[in-house]
Amino acid sequence: MKEIIAMHGWAGNSHQWTNWERIFTSCDWEWQTSERGYKDISPHTPKWNHNTNQVELKRVAICHSLGSHLIDKEVLDSATHVVLLNSFSRFIPTSKENRPIKLALNRMMNAINTPNEADMLRKFHIKAYKPNHISVQPSESNLLHISDSGRLRLKNDLKLLMNSNSLPNGINNSAKVLIVNSEQDYILANETKEKLAEDLINHLDAVPKIINLQDEGHSITKIKNIKKVKHWLEFDHAKNMV
């Protein structure tokens, strides 16, 4: 059995996984998505469908960015494989790079629940998709259709991002981990990426695999890159079946 639970990042939603779900389910993977409920979508926390310890069973947690800190800890602890897409243990670096990042995050925090909120989110999404294009009209005042409860989660989750300083709570040290980094990521600092790899090497029984994507930004959208993740998982699954 092969199943996946995917968790989006800050200001994202479960709809971003449409291409991922189509590609994986076409090859007999069971797919579920977690949802924080920032928009007019109800929050959803799925559980694994299969919890036996069979050798051929594969439970994969795919997390984008802050998603590794937002995903259900029991789900993460029970994952046999973890895929971290432009993720982090500590978001704000400790070097001199941290000052402009702190200032930007504070501006984003201050914009929530103000007339500047939609413009802030629009700019964040454009930066997250860069160098790829996202069609967002600057005049859209209700960009994400955020609910009052969703806005509170948005603010609390941004605080979680700002205060992050260690690996997500729940990664099993026996899990096999794939780190996917985009070389044109305009959200994560290089030091942040290096810190995640260092922390995982110290935590895991097996050294994590790292894939660097040259043609993607913080949000991974290209079909060929989704298939690279699938290939890593399928190859390991086939190897386990031998």
C-alpha positions in Angstrom: 0.0 0.0 0.0 1.2 3.5 -0.8 -0.4 6.6 0.7 0.3 10.3 1.0 -0.8 13.1 3.2 0.2 16.5 2.0 0.3 19.8 4.0 0.4 23.2 2.4 2.4 26.1 3.9 1.6 29.6 5.2 -1.2 31.4 3.3 -1.7 28.3 1.1 -4.5 25.9 0.7 -5.2 22.3 -0.3 -6.1 23.2 -3.8 -2.4 23.8 -4.6 -1.9 20.0 -4.7 -4.2 19.4 -7.8 -1.4 18.4 -10.2 0.4 16.4 -7.5 -2.7 14.4 -6.7 -3.5 13.7 -10.3 0.0 12.4 -11.0 0.2 10.2 -7.9 -3.3 8.8 -7.9 -2.8 7.8 -11.6 -0.2 5.4 -10.3 -2.2 3.8 -7.5 -1.2 6.1 -4.6 -3.9 7.0 -2.0 -3.8 10.8 -1.6 -5.2 13.0 1.2 -4.6 16.7 1.8 -4.5 18.6 5.1 -6.2 22.0 5.2 -5.6 24.9 7.6 -8.7 26.7 6.6 -7.4 30.3 6.0 -9.9 30.8 3.1 -13.5 29.7 2.9 -12.5 26.1 3.1 -13.1 24.1 6.3 -9.9 23.0 8.2 -9.2 19.3 7.7 -6.7 17.0 9.5 -6.6 13.5 7.8 -5.2 10.4 9.3 -3.4 7.4 7.7 -5.7 4.8 6.2 -3.2 2.0 6.8 -1.3 1.7 10.1 0.2 -1.8 9.9 4.0 -2.3 9.9 4.2 -4.3 6.7 7.5 -3.9 4.9 5.7 -2.9 1.7 3.6 -0.2 3.3 4.6 3.3 2.5 3.2 6.3 4.3 4.5 9.6 2.9 4.1 13.0 4.4 4.7 15.8 1.8 5.1 19.2 3.4 5.6 22.6 1.7 7.4 25.3 3.6 5.8 25.9 7.0 3.6 22.8 6.3 6.2 20.6 8.1 5.5 22.5 11.3 1.7 22.6 10.7 1.1 18.9 9.8 -0.5 16.7 12.5 2.4 15.4 14.7 0.9 11.9 14.9 0.8 11.8 11.1 4.4 12.9 10.8 5.6 10.5 13.5 4.0 7.6 11.7 5.3 8.5 8.2 7.8 6.1 6.7 8.9 8.8 4.3 8.9 12.6 4.5 9.3 14.9 1.5 10.2 18.5 2.5 9.5 21.0 -0.2 11.4 24.3 0.4 11.0 23.7 4.1 13.0 24.7 7.2 13.8 24.0 10.8 14.7 27.6 11.6 13.2 30.2 9.2 15.1 33.3 10.3 18.9 32.8 9.9 21.2 33.8 12.6 23.6 35.7 10.3 23.4 39.3 9.2 20.8 38.1 6.6 18.3 38.1 9.4 17.6 41.8 9.7 15.8 42.4 6.3 13.9 39.1 6.8 12.7 40.1 10.3 11.6 43.5 9.0 9.7 41.9 6.1 8.0 39.5 8.4 7.0 42.2 10.8 5.5 44.2 7.9 3.5 41.2 6.9 2.2 40.6 10.4 1.2 44.2 10.8 -0.7 44.1 7.5 -3.1 41.3 8.6 -6.6 42.5 9.3 -5.9 45.9 7.8 -6.7 47.5 4.4 -3.2 46.4 3.3 -3.9 42.7 3.9 -4.9 41.7 0.4 -2.0 43.6 -1.2 0.5 42.0 1.2 -0.8 38.5 0.4 -0.8 39.3 -3.4 2.9 40.3 -3.2 3.7 37.2 -1.1 2.1 34.8 -3.6 3.9 36.5 -6.5 7.2 36.2 -4.7 6.5 32.6 -3.7 5.8 31.6 -7.4 8.6 33.7 -8.9 10.3 33.0 -11.4 7.1 31.3 -12.5 4.0 33.4 -13.2 0.9 33.7 -11.1 -2.1 35.6 -12.4 -3.2 37.9 -9.6 -5.0 41.2 -10.1 -3.8 43.9 -7.7 -7.4 45.2 -7.5 -8.7 42.1 -5.9 -9.5 43.3 -2.4 -10.7 39.9 -1.2 -7.8 37.9 -2.6 -8.0 34.9 -0.4 -11.6 35.2 0.9 -10.2 34.9 4.4 -12.6 34.1 7.2 -12.3 35.7 10.7 -11.2 32.3 12.1 -8.8 31.8 9.1 -7.3 35.3 9.7 -6.5 34.3 13.3 -4.8 31.1 12.1 -2.9 33.1 9.5 -1.6 35.4 12.2 -0.8 32.6 14.7 0.9 30.5 12.0 3.1 33.5 10.9 4.2 33.8 14.6 5.0 30.1 14.5 7.2 30.7 11.4 8.9 33.6 12.9 9.7 31.7 16.1 10.7 28.5 14.5 14.2 27.3 15.6 14.3 23.5 15.4 13.0 20.6 13.4 9.3 20.0 13.2 8.1 18.1 16.2 7.3 14.6 15.1 9.8 13.5 12.5 10.7 9.9 13.2 14.4 9.4 13.2 13.9 6.2 11.2 12.0 7.9 8.4 13.6 8.3 5.0 13.6 12.0 4.1 13.8 13.9 0.8 14.7 17.6 0.9 13.7 19.5 -2.2 15.2 22.9 -2.6 14.5 25.4 -5.4 17.6 27.4 -6.5 15.4 30.4 -7.4 13.5 30.5 -4.1 12.9 34.1 -3.1 11.5 33.2 0.3 14.1 31.0 2.0 17.7 32.1 2.7 20.5 29.8 1.7 21.5 29.6 5.4 18.0 28.4 6.2 18.3 25.6 3.7 21.7 24.5 5.0 20.4 24.6 8.6 17.6 22.2 7.8 20.0 19.7 6.1 22.3 19.9 9.1 19.6 19.4 11.6 18.2 16.4 9.7 21.6 14.8 9.4 22.0 15.0 13.2 18.5 13.6 13.8 18.0 10.9 11.3 19.4 7.3 11.2 19.9 7.7 7.4 21.3 10.7 5.6 18.5 12.7 3.8 18.5 12.8 0.1 18.7 16.4 -1.4 17.3 17.4 -4.8 18.0 20.9 -6.1 15.7 22.3 -8.7 17.2 25.0 -11.0 14.0 26.3 -12.6 11.6 26.6 -9.7 10.7 29.2 -7.0 9.4 28.6 -3.5 6.2 27.1 -4.9 6.9 24.0 -7.0 4.6 23.9 -10.0 6.3 22.1 -12.9 5.1 18.6 -13.7 8.6 17.4 -14.4 9.7 18.3 -10.9 6.6 16.7 -9.3 7.6 13.5 -11.2 11.2 13.7 -9.8 9.7 13.4 -6.3 7.4 10.6 -7.5 10.4 8.8 -9.0 12.4 8.9 -5.7 9.4 7.5 -3.8 8.6 4.8 -6.5 12.2 3.7 -6.7 12.5 3.4 -2.9 9.2 1.6 -2.8 10.3 -0.9 -5.5 13.5 -1.4 -3.6 11.6 -2.3 -0.5 9.6 -4.9 -2.3 12.7 -6.9 -3.4 
